[in-house]
Amino acid sequence: MLRWQTTNEAGQKQMLSDSEKAWKAAPASESSALSLGDLLVTASRREEALQVWRSALGSLPQSRPIEGRVLDLLETLR
């Protein structure tokens, strides 16, 4: 996330775009879902991160890391 903090707005948008493309190309990829969701949370787009992780759980129901992210995020949204 250090890269996010040191990148200008255009670079941040590009990072989000690249991460979203990677996840859409491989929606069953745990690492892609985690990366995109984490970037969305960093960008204060929590609801979108939750949508990504919930969708990923449909393909990866045994993913403890994604499940943990969903639970943590739901806690912060209360």
N, C-alpha and C positions, 0 to 999 in steps of 0.2 A: 504494500500500500504506500510505501515511501515514494514509489514512482508516481502514483496518483497525486500525491501532495506536491510534487515538484514539477508537474506537467501543467501547461496552460490549458484553458478551457477547450480549445480545439483538440489538443492531445488527449484530454479526458474523454471527449466525445468519440474520438477514434478508438480509444481503448475499449469503450463500451460497445461500439459497433463491431469491432473485431471479436470481442468475447461473445457477443450475441450470435454472430455468424458461425463461430466455432461450435456453440451449443446447438444451434439449429441444424448444423450439418451432422451432428452426432448427439441427438437428444438423450440417448442412453448412456452418455459419457458422464460418469460421476464427477470427474475433475472439471469438465466444461461447465456443468451445472453449478458446481461450487464456486468456480471462478467468476462466472457471470453474476451469480447471486451476491457474492461478496463485493464485487464492484458496484452493484446497484445499491447495496446497503451503504457503502462508502459515499455514494453520490446522493444519499438521502432519498432513495427511491425504494423504500422498504416494501411497499405493497407489491411492486413489480418483482422484487427479489422473492417474496413469498410465493408469487405465482409461478416463477421459474422452478423453485424448489419443490412445490407441490406437484407440478407437472412432472418433474424428474422422478419423484417418488412413485408415480404411476408406472414408470419403466424400471425403476430400481427400488422396489419396496423393501429390500433388505439393507438399504444404505443407511447405516447408523450416522455417518457424518451429515448427510442431508437431513435426516430426521432430527438430529440435534440442532441444526441451524434453524429448522422450522420452529421447533419448540422454543428455542432461545428468542427468536424474533417475535413469536406470538406473545411471549412474556413481556417484551419491551413495548409492544403495541397496546397493551391493556391500559 
